[in-house]
């Protein structure tokens, strides 16, 4: 008789104590615990690499030069013509500096358009990452308690869209990085041939070219592909919370319980 009296008291009090303690822990640790989850940690990486991508592109500004050396029996004279290339890669952003003013290079409009699209995707993905990280930390638990799965479905769709945009931006800018050096090389050739004389009588004129570096542009393409990978990888962790996966799991659980019930009978 004593065992019958003790067992109900244990079965009632223990679950209540555990439930209350876990609720208090989740309430106090909600904002920090999201950083330990895969999707929260990936959001931190998305913020960092998004800033790195568009900041590297916007801050790009390189210089080259053409050095004209005039050698004569009397004296030597050296003239330097600086060359400037920078964001946003329009007609006014690639030029030689001469005594008469700027000598602009003819640039395709796709470079300026590609740079603008790259910068747009970087800024939008940064803002979305900050917003979603704050929502995961402070608002996700309320949706989970109310069993509202619509937001998680929308979240999955927007992750897929941003990943696709990053892929397009990476491909566009990789193509621009490959074609831009050819445009600069032709600009150097045209400038030397049209403005500088190679040899006049006993006076010898030589030209030395120092072309700009394109390392930062290559880094931008790599960062864009990396951002695409991060958003695509995060799609899986967001997909696990959508109604599509929860319906499949509930259907499997119902089938398993049905089979176990039949076998028991």
Secondary structure, DSSP 4 states (H G I P E B T S, - for coil): -HHHHHHHHHHHHHHHHHHHHHHHHHHHHHHHHHHHSHHHHHHHHHHHHHHHHHHHHHT-EEEEEEEEEEE-SS-EEEEEEEEEEETT-SGGGEEEEETTEEEEPP--HHHHHHHHHHHHHHHHHHHHHHHHHHHHHHTHHHHHHHT--HHHHHHHHHHHHHHHHHHHHHHHHHHHHHHHHHHHHHHHHHHHHHH--SEETTEEEEEEEEPPP-HHHHHHHHHHHHHHHHHHHHHHHHHTTSHHHHHHHHHHHHHHHHHHHHHH-
